[in-house]
């Protein structure tokens, strides 16, 4: 099974790093792909541990990987966005 992982760093309007959004695209059925979104932030203000939160409301389904990759960038509500880095992984089932 192949899995695509995409990451994008988010910055606010003052160009300060706020966190990293990550998308995981995997095959859901024979002709359908599912994208799961998560947010990873380093909370420096409160000196807490790293947090990784899955955004459960943002599951997106499509029959095309290309459509999901474009949706990932457009769904984020960031003022300043950096480039999305996609990586393909193979998992033996």
N, C-alpha and C positions, 0 to 999 in steps of 0.2 A: 504494500500500500504506500502511496506517496502522499506526503503532506507538504504544503507550502506554508512558510512562516514569513510574515512581513512585519517590519518594525518601523515606526516613525517617531522621532523626538518632537515633543511639543514645547513651544515657547510662548510666553505671554507677550503683550504689546510692548513691554519694557525689555524684551529679548532675554528674559530670565527663564531658565529651564524649569518646566513644571512637571514633566514626566514623559514616559514612553508608552505609546499605544502599540499593542501587538495584535495581529490577526493570525488565526490558524485556519487554513482551508484544508478540509479533508473530504474524501468521497463519502457521501451519505447513502446513496443507493447507486444503482448501475449508471444512471445518467444525471445524477444530481449531486451538487457539492454544497457543503455547509461551511459557513464562515463564523467563527467564534471570536469575539473581541475581548481583550483584557487591557487593563491600565496598570502600569507599574510606575510608582513614584517613590522618591526618596524624600521623606518628610524631614527636612533640616530644621524647620522652625520649632517643632516640638521635640526634637531629638528622639523620635521613635524609630522603630525598626522599619526596614523596607516593607512596602505593602504591594501586593499584586491582587487586583480586584477584577473578577470577571464581570463583564457587563451583560447580564443575563437577558436583558430586553433587546439586545442587539445581535440576535442570531439572524443571519441572512442566508437564503437559499437561492441557488441559480444552477443552470445547466452548463455555464461557462465560467472557467477560472478567470478569464480576462475581465468579465463583467464584475466579478467579486473584487478583483484588485482595484478597479476604478472606484467601486462603491466604498471601499475602505478609506481611501483618501478623501472622498467627498462627505462621508458621514461624520467626520471629526469636526468639532466646533472650536478650532484653534485659530487665533489671530495670525500667528506665524508658524508655518510648517516647514519641515526639512524634507529631504528626499526619502522615499520609501525604499527600504532594502528588503528584497525578497530572497529567500533561501529555500531550496527544495531538499527535502529529506525523504529517504526510503526506509520504511519499517517492514521487517519481515514478520508476517503473521502466521 
